[in-house]
């Protein structure tokens, strides 16, 4: 005997959609620009799990090159990077 309440499987769970279904035909691309390698790895893992194609860049100069290569749909940009900060990269 199951003591858990029955759930209605036709009602979507609050907080999100099944991204495998939404992006099955065309995956969006994200460029993560962050000077901390561990943060890039974490964000790439999270975004890939959500159904995105992801590329990382550890500096503003690297980001500009990769941005020209992949033409991402979304850019996650760290504003406080050494050498070329996020604002300069954005410009």
Secondary structure, 3 states (H helix, E strand, C coil): CCCCCCCCCCCCCCCCCCHHHHCCCCCCEEEEECCCHHHHHHHHHHHHHCCCEEEEECCHHHHHHHHHHHCCCEEEECCCCCCCCHHHHHC
